[in-house]
């Protein structure tokens, strides 16, 4: 759901800062993916070529996968790139699309906000556990979920602001649908 109209009112230096931060978030995602791939290759070499299985490579791959997915969803994947069933939404007029978006956004914000104290409590409680090989505390490992929740709440607050005071979300154009590239 890309919004139009509000972008022109954003300070150009603020917009440039946002673009720079977005590129850095993509860089972090790329580094995590490269590290996960390297650990995966190392695991194959040690297990199948050297016949010396090592467990930490599997552990780091799982940890990086969790971080990669939640970091990407929080900071890299754009609203219009998210997968959703939007048959009714795409065919609705602009005013109805705006209302539909605001209902969905309000629901998401409310659900994440209501669950946040329990999630925070659980993540902080997990400091008592550590991973098997690398001995990483689980509160550090799961802290990405806290970052994800805060980022999603802020994103939907911003998008809701744009929906209320800007133009309606863009109409979906199936001729321009793609893989996000």
C-alpha positions as protocol buffer text, in pm:
chain_id: "A"
residue {
  index: 1
  type: UNK
  ca { x: 0 y: 0 z: 0 }
}
residue {
  index: 2
  type: UNK
  ca { x: 195 y: 296 z: -117 }
}
residue {
  index: 3
  type: UNK
  ca { x: 54 y: 632 z: -28 }
}
residue {
  index: 4
  type: UNK
  ca { x: 84 y: 936 z: -243 }
}
residue {
  index: 5
  type: UNK
  ca { x: 45 y: 1297 z: -157 }
}
residue {
  index: 6
  type: UNK
  ca { x: 231 y: 1299 z: 174 }
}
residue {
  index: 7
  type: UNK
  ca { x: 576 y: 1253 z: 27 }
}
residue {
  index: 8
  type: UNK
  ca { x: 599 y: 1603 z: -117 }
}
residue {
  index: 9
  type: UNK
  ca { x: 547 y: 1753 z: 228 }
}
residue {
  index: 10
  type: UNK
  ca { x: 839 y: 1560 z: 379 }
}
residue {
  index: 11
  type: UNK
  ca { x: 1158 y: 1757 z: 429 }
}
residue {
  index: 12
  type: UNK
  ca { x: 1409 y: 1654 z: 154 }
}
residue {
  index: 13
  type: UNK
  ca { x: 1692 y: 1600 z: 405 }
}
residue {
  index: 14
  type: UNK
  ca { x: 1460 y: 1380 z: 615 }
}
residue {
  index: 15
  type: UNK
  ca { x: 1365 y: 1186 z: 301 }
}
residue {
  index: 16
  type: UNK
  ca { x: 1736 y: 1142 z: 215 }
}
residue {
  index: 17
  type: UNK
  ca { x: 1806 y: 1021 z: 569 }
}
residue {
  index: 18
  type: UNK
  ca { x: 1523 y: 769 z: 533 }
}
residue {
  index: 19
  type: UNK
  ca { x: 1666 y: 642 z: 205 }
}
residue {
  index: 20
  type: UNK
  ca { x: 2013 y: 615 z: 358 }
}
residue {
  index: 21
  type: UNK
  ca { x: 1876 y: 421 z: 658 }
}
residue {
  index: 22
  type: UNK
  ca { x: 1681 y: 192 z: 423 }
}
residue {
  index: 23
  type: UNK
  ca { x: 1999 y: 113 z: 228 }
}
residue {
  index: 24
  type: UNK
  ca { x: 2185 y: 39 z: 552 }
}
residue {
  index: 25
  type: UNK
  ca { x: 1906 y: -195 z: 661 }
}
residue {
  index: 26
  type: UNK
  ca { x: 1942 y: -372 z: 326 }
}
residue {
  index: 27
  type: UNK
  ca { x: 2318 y: -395 z: 386 }
}
residue {
  index: 28
  type: UNK
  ca { x: 2264 y: -554 z: 728 }
}
residue {
  index: 29
  type: UNK
  ca { x: 2023 y: -801 z: 568 }
}
residue {
  index: 30
  type: UNK
  ca { x: 2278 y: -887 z: 298 }
}
residue {
  index: 31
  type: UNK
  ca { x: 2553 y: -944 z: 557 }
}
residue {
  index: 32
  type: UNK
  ca { x: 2324 y: -1174 z: 757 }
}
residue {
  index: 33
  type: UNK
  ca { x: 2236 y: -1370 z: 444 }
}
residue {
  index: 34
  type: UNK
  ca { x: 2604 y: -1402 z: 345 }
}
residue {
  index: 35
  type: UNK
  ca { x: 2699 y: -1518 z: 696 }
}
residue {
  index: 36
  type: UNK
  ca { x: 2417 y: -1771 z: 698 }
}
residue {
  index: 37
  type: UNK
  ca { x: 2526 y: -1903 z: 358 }
}
residue {
  index: 38
  type: UNK
  ca { x: 2890 y: -1925 z: 472 }
}
residue {
  index: 39
  type: UNK
  ca { x: 2788 y: -2118 z: 785 }
}
residue {
  index: 40
  type: UNK
  ca { x: 2579 y: -2350 z: 570 }
}
residue {
  index: 41
  type: UNK
  ca { x: 2871 y: -2418 z: 334 }
}
residue {
  index: 42
  type: UNK
  ca { x: 3105 y: -2470 z: 628 }
}
residue {
  index: 43
  type: UNK
  ca { x: 2859 y: -2719 z: 773 }
}
residue {
  index: 44
  type: UNK
  ca { x: 2853 y: -2915 z: 444 }
}
residue {
  index: 45
  type: UNK
  ca { x: 3234 y: -2918 z: 420 }
}
residue {
  index: 46
  type: UNK
  ca { x: 3283 y: -3037 z: 777 }
}
residue {
  index: 47
  type: UNK
  ca { x: 3005 y: -3294 z: 770 }
}
residue {
  index: 48
  type: UNK
  ca { x: 3045 y: -3449 z: 427 }
}
residue {
  index: 49
  type: UNK
  ca { x: 3403 y: -3383 z: 320 }
}
residue {
  index: 50
  type: UNK
  ca { x: 3589 y: -3397 z: 651 }
}
residue {
  index: 51
  type: UNK
  ca { x: 3342 y: -3631 z: 827 }
}
residue {
  index: 52
  type: UNK
  ca { x: 3356 y: -3406 z: 1134 }
}
residue {
  index: 53
  type: UNK
  ca { x: 3005 y: -3269 z: 1198 }
}
residue {
  index: 54
  type: UNK
  ca { x: 2993 y: -2940 z: 1389 }
}
residue {
  index: 55
  type: UNK
  ca { x: 2680 y: -2812 z: 1556 }
}
residue {
  index: 56
  type: UNK
  ca { x: 2746 y: -2442 z: 1587 }
}
residue {
  index: 57
  type: UNK
  ca { x: 2700 y: -2388 z: 1212 }
}
residue {
  index: 58
  type: UNK
  ca { x: 2345 y: -2518 z: 1230 }
}
residue {
  index: 59
  type: UNK
  ca { x: 2277 y: -2302 z: 1534 }
}
residue {
  index: 60
  type: UNK
  ca { x: 2413 y: -1986 z: 1370 }
}
residue {
  index: 61
  type: UNK
  ca { x: 2211 y: -2059 z: 1055 }
}
residue {
  index: 62
  type: UNK
  ca { x: 1888 y: -2085 z: 1254 }
}
residue {
  index: 63
  type: UNK
  ca { x: 1966 y: -1770 z: 1454 }
}
residue {
  index: 64
  type: UNK
  ca { x: 2051 y: -1576 z: 1140 }
}
residue {
  index: 65
  type: UNK
  ca { x: 1735 y: -1700 z: 969 }
}
residue {
  index: 66
  type: UNK
  ca { x: 1519 y: -1570 z: 1256 }
}
residue {
  index: 67
  type: UNK
  ca { x: 1698 y: -1236 z: 1253 }
}
residue {
  index: 68
  type: UNK
  ca { x: 1696 y: -1216 z: 873 }
}
residue {
  index: 69
  type: UNK
  ca { x: 1320 y: -1269 z: 845 }
}
residue {
  index: 70
  type: UNK
  ca { x: 1221 y: -1030 z: 1124 }
}
residue {
  index: 71
  type: UNK
  ca { x: 1479 y: -762 z: 1034 }
}
residue {
  index: 72
  type: UNK
  ca { x: 1370 y: -777 z: 671 }
}
residue {
  index: 73
  type: UNK
  ca { x: 1000 y: -759 z: 759 }
}
residue {
  index: 74
  type: UNK
  ca { x: 1060 y: -467 z: 994 }
}
residue {
  index: 75
  type: UNK
  ca { x: 1296 y: -253 z: 787 }
}
residue {
  index: 76
  type: UNK
  ca { x: 1339 y: -372 z: 430 }
}
residue {
  index: 77
  type: UNK
  ca { x: 1014 y: -513 z: 289 }
}
residue {
  index: 78
  type: UNK
  ca { x: 798 y: -228 z: 166 }
}
residue {
  index: 79
  type: UNK
  ca { x: 426 y: -222 z: 225 }
}
residue {
  index: 80
  type: UNK
  ca { x: 344 y: -282 z: -142 }
}
residue {
  index: 81
  type: UNK
  ca { x: 579 y: -583 z: -149 }
}
residue {
  index: 82
  type: UNK
  ca { x: 402 y: -771 z: 126 }
}
residue {
  index: 83
  type: UNK
  ca { x: 204 y: -1074 z: 21 }
}
residue {
  index: 84
  type: UNK
  ca { x: -168 y: -1043 z: 82 }
}
residue {
  index: 85
  type: UNK
  ca { x: -502 y: -1145 z: -55 }
}
residue {
  index: 86
  type: UNK
  ca { x: -634 y: -816 z: -190 }
}
residue {
  index: 87
  type: UNK
  ca { x: -905 y: -909 z: -438 }
}
residue {
  index: 88
  type: UNK
  ca { x: -1166 y: -686 z: -274 }
}
residue {
  index: 89
  type: UNK
  ca { x: -922 y: -418 z: -171 }
}
residue {
  index: 90
  type: UNK
  ca { x: -781 y: -370 z: -521 }
}
residue {
  index: 91
  type: UNK
  ca { x: -1122 y: -331 z: -678 }
}
residue {
  index: 92
  type: UNK
  ca { x: -1253 y: -83 z: -419 }
}
residue {
  index: 93
  type: UNK
  ca { x: -1276 y: 291 z: -482 }
}
residue {
  index: 94
  type: UNK
  ca { x: -1016 y: 516 z: -310 }
}
residue {
  index: 95
  type: UNK
  ca { x: -1236 y: 614 z: -13 }
}
residue {
  index: 96
  type: UNK
  ca { x: -1324 y: 252 z: 62 }
}
residue {
  index: 97
  type: UNK
  ca { x: -958 y: 146 z: 24 }
}
residue {
  index: 98
  type: UNK
  ca { x: -862 y: 411 z: 278 }
}
residue {
  index: 99
  type: UNK
  ca { x: -1124 y: 285 z: 524 }
}
residue {
  index: 100
  type: UNK
  ca { x: -1024 y: -78 z: 468 }
}
residue {
  index: 101
  type: UNK
  ca { x: -659 y: 8 z: 526 }
}
residue {
  index: 102
  type: UNK
  ca { x: -735 y: 204 z: 843 }
}
residue {
  index: 103
  type: UNK
  ca { x: -938 y: -87 z: 984 }
}
residue {
  index: 104
  type: UNK
  ca { x: -655 y: -331 z: 910 }
}
residue {
  index: 105
  type: UNK
  ca { x: -386 y: -94 z: 1042 }
}
residue {
  index: 106
  type: UNK
  ca { x: -580 y: -18 z: 1359 }
}
residue {
  index: 107
  type: UNK
  ca { x: -627 y: -392 z: 1418 }
}
residue {
  index: 108
  type: UNK
  ca { x: -257 y: -464 z: 1369 }
}
residue {
  index: 109
  type: UNK
  ca { x: -147 y: -176 z: 1591 }
}
residue {
  index: 110
  type: UNK
  ca { x: -392 y: -282 z: 1864 }
}
residue {
  index: 111
  type: UNK
  ca { x: -293 y: -650 z: 1852 }
}
residue {
  index: 112
  type: UNK
  ca { x: 80 y: -578 z: 1860 }
}
residue {
  index: 113
  type: UNK
  ca { x: 39 y: -316 z: 2132 }
}
residue {
  index: 114
  type: UNK
  ca { x: -177 y: -544 z: 2349 }
}
residue {
  index: 115
  type: UNK
  ca { x: 69 y: -833 z: 2313 }
}
residue {
  index: 116
  type: UNK
  ca { x: 378 y: -618 z: 2363 }
}
residue {
  index: 117
  type: UNK
  ca { x: 399 y: -632 z: 2747 }
}
residue {
  index: 118
  type: UNK
  ca { x: 371 y: -1012 z: 2749 }
}
residue {
  index: 119
  type: UNK
  ca { x: 624 y: -1047 z: 2468 }
}
residue {
  index: 120
  type: UNK
  ca { x: 866 y: -812 z: 2643 }
}
residue {
  index: 121
  type: UNK
  ca { x: 821 y: -1007 z: 2967 }
}
residue {
  index: 122
  type: UNK
  ca { x: 888 y: -1337 z: 2790 }
}
residue {
  index: 123
  type: UNK
  ca { x: 1194 y: -1211 z: 2605 }
}
residue {
  index: 124
  type: UNK
  ca { x: 1348 y: -1064 z: 2919 }
}
residue {
  index: 125
  type: UNK
  ca { x: 1268 y: -1384 z: 3112 }
}
residue {
  index: 126
  type: UNK
  ca { x: 1461 y: -1587 z: 2853 }
}
residue {
  index: 127
  type: UNK
  ca { x: 1792 y: -1447 z: 2982 }
}
residue {
  index: 128
  type: UNK
  ca { x: 1809 y: -1761 z: 3195 }
}
residue {
  index: 129
  type: UNK
  ca { x: 1855 y: -1985 z: 2889 }
}
residue {
  index: 130
  type: UNK
  ca { x: 2143 y: -2006 z: 2642 }
}
residue {
  index: 131
  type: UNK
  ca { x: 2190 y: -2175 z: 2308 }
}
residue {
  index: 132
  type: UNK
  ca { x: 2359 y: -2516 z: 2310 }
}
residue {
  index: 133
  type: UNK
  ca { x: 2679 y: -2444 z: 2115 }
}
residue {
  index: 134
  type: UNK
  ca { x: 2741 y: -2071 z: 2102 }
}
residue {
  index: 135
  type: UNK
  ca { x: 2600 y: -1997 z: 2451 }
}
residue {
  index: 136
  type: UNK
  ca { x: 2406 y: -1695 z: 2327 }
}
residue {
  index: 137
  type: UNK
  ca { x: 2144 y: -1585 z: 2577 }
}
residue {
  index: 138
  type: UNK
  ca { x: 1793 y: -1632 z: 2442 }
}
residue {
  index: 139
  type: UNK
  ca { x: 1690 y: -1281 z: 2543 }
}
residue {
  index: 140
  type: UNK
  ca { x: 1955 y: -1148 z: 2302 }
}
residue {
  index: 141
  type: UNK
  ca { x: 1849 y: -1393 z: 2036 }
}
residue {
  index: 142
  type: UNK
  ca { x: 1477 y: -1307 z: 2066 }
}
residue {
  index: 143
  type: UNK
  ca { x: 1534 y: -931 z: 2106 }
}
residue {
  index: 144
  type: UNK
  ca { x: 1484 y: -897 z: 1730 }
}
residue {
  index: 145
  type: UNK
  ca { x: 1115 y: -967 z: 1786 }
}
residue {
  index: 146
  type: UNK
  ca { x: 1088 y: -663 z: 2015 }
}
residue {
  index: 147
  type: UNK
  ca { x: 1257 y: -452 z: 1747 }
}
residue {
  index: 148
  type: UNK
  ca { x: 1020 y: -599 z: 1486 }
}
residue {
  index: 149
  type: UNK
  ca { x: 707 y: -522 z: 1689 }
}
residue {
  index: 150
  type: UNK
  ca { x: 812 y: -162 z: 1760 }
}
residue {
  index: 151
  type: UNK
  ca { x: 904 y: -106 z: 1394 }
}
residue {
  index: 152
  type: UNK
  ca { x: 572 y: -249 z: 1270 }
}
residue {
  index: 153
  type: UNK
  ca { x: 369 y: -40 z: 1515 }
}
residue {
  index: 154
  type: UNK
  ca { x: 556 y: 276 z: 1407 }
}
residue {
  index: 155
  type: UNK
  ca { x: 521 y: 186 z: 1038 }
}
residue {
  index: 156
  type: UNK
  ca { x: 145 y: 139 z: 1063 }
}
residue {
  index: 157
  type: UNK
  ca { x: 103 y: 453 z: 1270 }
}
residue {
  index: 158
  type: UNK
  ca { x: 286 y: 644 z: 994 }
}
residue {
  index: 159
  type: UNK
  ca { x: 87 y: 476 z: 715 }
}
residue {
  index: 160
  type: UNK
  ca { x: -238 y: 542 z: 904 }
}
residue {
  index: 161
  type: UNK
  ca { x: -143 y: 908 z: 938 }
}
residue {
  index: 162
  type: UNK
  ca { x: -83 y: 920 z: 563 }
}
residue {
  index: 163
  type: UNK
  ca { x: -415 y: 745 z: 495 }
}
residue {
  index: 164
  type: UNK
  ca { x: -606 y: 992 z: 710 }
}
residue {
  index: 165
  type: UNK
  ca { x: -434 y: 1313 z: 601 }
}
residue {
  index: 166
  type: UNK
  ca { x: -289 y: 1221 z: 261 }
}
residue {
  index: 167
  type: UNK
  ca { x: -437 y: 1061 z: -43 }
}
residue {
  index: 168
  type: UNK
  ca { x: -590 y: 715 z: -49 }
}
residue {
  index: 169
  type: UNK
  ca { x: -365 y: 415 z: -96 }
}
residue {
  index: 170
  type: UNK
  ca { x: -271 y: 352 z: -457 }
}
residue {
  index: 171
  type: UNK
  ca { x: -493 y: 124 z: -657 }
}
residue {
  index: 172
  type: UNK
  ca { x: -330 y: -210 z: -731 }
}
residue {
  index: 173
  type: UNK
  ca { x: -214 y: -241 z: -1092 }
}
residue {
  index: 174
  type: UNK
  ca { x: -181 y: -609 z: -1186 }
}
residue {
  index: 175
  type: UNK
  ca { x: 17 y: -518 z: -1500 }
}
residue {
  index: 176
  type: UNK
  ca { x: 296 y: -382 z: -1277 }
}
residue {
  index: 177
  type: UNK
  ca { x: 299 y: -669 z: -1028 }
}
residue {
  index: 178
  type: UNK
  ca { x: 637 y: -827 z: -986 }
}
residue {
  index: 179
  type: UNK
  ca { x: 878 y: -985 z: -746 }
}
residue {
  index: 180
  type: UNK
  ca { x: 973 y: -655 z: -584 }
}
residue {
  index: 181
  type: UNK
  ca { x: 1288 y: -617 z: -789 }
}
